[in-house]
Amino acid sequence: MWFTNQKQVIIIIARYFGITLMAIILAVVVVIFSSQAITKVGDSISQKQKLSKILSTKIENIEQLKKSLEIIGDNDKKIQAVYPPADNILEFVSALESIASQNSLKQNLSFAGFSSDSNAGEMAGTKTNYTINLNGTINTLKAYLEQIEKITFANKIGAVNLLAAPPHGWDGDSTITINGTLYVQ
């Protein structure tokens, strides 16, 4: 193809220049959009890596907690059972009634109000004082106290008073008063 005049050459050059310019503009637009997409993907990958590390750390913590819970086992429930709820001390009362019944003792049980005061050397927490009045012999009292030592409630006996009646003294029926403290949740 031969060009006949200068005007045709300029038009052809302008056309190819325009096509080249359009291709360059299109390439720049594609590069800009691709760059933005790559930046978004890079940010997303970076965020996912951070989240993955956090998740990995949490999974490790959960595994450590599971191991700790396996070690603890049911011991936490046993500890909670030692301290009955303040609004439900019936299990403690039932345990004392059962012990009195097993030892053929007549029992009268009374509780004072709940308090959270603690003296030096005493367990901290909420407590209630109780009084147990019994009728029985020294041998039945001894068996009763031995069984109270075995119950699983946090309580302490502060005083035991025994009033022996003549003519048999301690071997006969006596009036027994036990003062104690029950610790509750």
C-alpha positions in Angstrom: 0.0 0.0 0.0 1.5 3.2 -1.2 0.6 6.5 0.2 -0.3 9.1 -2.3 -0.2 12.1 -0.3 1.0 13.5 3.0 -2.5 13.9 4.4 -3.2 10.2 4.2 0.0 9.4 6.0 -0.9 11.8 8.8 -4.4 10.2 9.1 -2.9 6.7 9.2 -0.3 7.8 11.8 -3.0 9.5 13.8 -5.2 6.5 13.6 -2.4 4.2 14.9 -1.4 6.7 17.5 -5.1 6.9 18.7 -5.3 3.1 18.8 -2.0 2.9 20.7 -3.1 5.7 23.0 -6.4 3.9 23.7 -4.5 0.6 24.3 -2.2 2.4 26.8 -5.2 4.1 28.6 -7.0 0.7 28.7 -3.8 -0.9 30.0 -3.4 1.8 32.7 -7.1 1.4 33.8 -6.7 -2.4 33.9 -3.5 -2.0 35.9 -5.2 0.4 38.4 -8.2 -1.8 38.9 -6.0 -4.9 39.2 -3.7 -3.0 41.7 -6.7 -2.1 43.8 -8.0 -5.7 43.6 -4.6 -7.1 44.5 -4.4 -4.6 47.5 -7.8 -5.7 48.7 -6.9 -9.4 48.4 -3.6 -8.7 50.2 -5.4 -6.9 53.0 -7.9 -9.7 53.2 -5.2 -12.3 53.4 -3.3 -10.3 56.0 -6.5 -10.0 58.1 -7.3 -13.7 57.7 -3.8 -14.6 58.9 -4.2 -12.4 62.0 -7.6 -14.0 62.6 -6.1 -17.5 62.1 -3.4 -16.7 64.7 -6.0 -15.5 67.1 -8.1 -18.6 66.5 -5.1 -20.8 66.9 -4.3 -19.1 70.3 -7.9 -19.5 71.4 -7.9 -23.2 70.4 -4.7 -23.7 72.5 -6.4 -21.9 75.4 -9.5 -24.1 75.1 -7.3 -27.2 75.0 -5.5 -26.1 78.2 -8.9 -25.4 79.9 -10.1 -28.9 78.9 -6.9 -30.4 80.4 -7.5 -28.3 83.6 -11.1 -29.3 83.8 -10.1 -33.0 83.4 -7.7 -32.5 86.3 -10.4 -30.8 88.4 -13.0 -33.4 87.5 -15.9 -33.4 89.9 -13.9 -31.8 92.7 -15.6 -28.4 92.1 -19.0 -30.0 92.6 -17.7 -31.7 95.8 -16.5 -28.3 97.1 -19.8 -26.7 96.3 -21.6 -29.5 98.1 -19.6 -28.8 101.2 -21.2 -25.3 101.3 -24.9 -25.6 100.8 -26.9 -22.6 99.6 -28.1 -20.3 102.4 -31.6 -20.7 101.2 -31.5 -24.5 101.2 -29.9 -26.2 104.1 -32.3 -29.1 104.1 -29.6 -31.6 103.2 -27.6 -30.6 106.3 -30.8 -30.9 108.4 -31.6 -34.3 106.9 -28.1 -35.5 107.6 -28.3 -34.5 111.2 -31.8 -36.1 111.6 -30.6 -39.3 110.0 -27.6 -39.5 112.4 -29.9 -38.9 115.4 -32.3 -41.6 114.2 -29.4 -44.1 113.6 -28.3 -43.5 117.2 -31.8 -43.6 118.7 -31.5 -40.0 119.9 -34.3 -37.5 120.3 -33.2 -34.4 118.5 -34.4 -30.8 118.4 -32.6 -28.6 115.9 -32.7 -24.7 115.7 -30.8 -22.2 113.6 -30.0 -18.5 114.1 -29.9 -16.0 111.3 -27.2 -15.9 108.6 -24.3 -13.6 109.0 -21.1 -12.8 107.1 -19.1 -11.7 110.1 -16.0 -13.7 110.8 -13.7 -13.5 113.8 -10.0 -14.0 113.7 -9.0 -17.6 113.0 -12.5 -18.4 111.7 -13.5 -19.3 108.2 -14.6 -16.3 106.1 -18.0 -16.4 104.5 -21.6 -16.6 105.3 -22.5 -18.8 108.3 -25.4 -19.6 110.6 -25.1 -20.8 114.2 -27.2 -23.8 115.2 -28.2 -25.5 118.4 -28.9 -29.2 118.7 -30.8 -30.5 121.8 -30.6 -34.2 122.3 -31.7 -36.8 124.9 -29.5 -39.8 125.1 -26.6 -41.5 126.8 -22.9 -40.7 126.7 -22.3 -43.7 124.3 -25.0 -42.6 121.9 -23.5 -39.0 122.0 -20.1 -40.4 121.2 -21.4 -42.3 118.2 -23.5 -39.2 117.1 -20.4 -37.0 117.2 -18.3 -39.5 115.3 -20.9 -39.5 112.5 -21.1 -35.8 112.5 -17.4 -35.6 111.8 -17.9 -37.7 108.7 -20.6 -35.5 107.0 -19.5 -33.5 104.1 -20.7 -30.1 105.2 -18.5 -27.2 106.3 -19.5 -26.9 109.9 -17.8 -26.8 113.3 -19.0 -27.7 116.7 -18.2 -25.0 119.3 -19.5 -26.5 122.5 -21.1 -29.7 123.8 -22.9 -29.5 127.2 -24.1 -32.6 128.9 -26.4 -32.6 131.9 -26.5 -36.0 133.4 -29.5 -37.0 135.4 -29.2 -39.0 138.7 -29.2 -41.9 139.6 -27.3 -43.3 136.5 -25.3 -40.2 135.6 -23.7 -40.4 132.2 -24.7 -44.0 131.7 -28.4 -43.0 131.8 -30.4 -40.6 129.7 -28.9 -37.1 129.7 -29.8 -33.8 128.2 -27.2 -32.8 125.6 -26.8 -29.4 123.9 -24.5 -29.0 121.0 -23.7 -25.5 119.6 -22.2 -25.3 116.1 -21.7 -23.2 113.0 -22.7 -24.1 109.5 -20.9 -22.3 106.6 -23.0 -21.7 103.5 -22.8 -20.1 100.0 
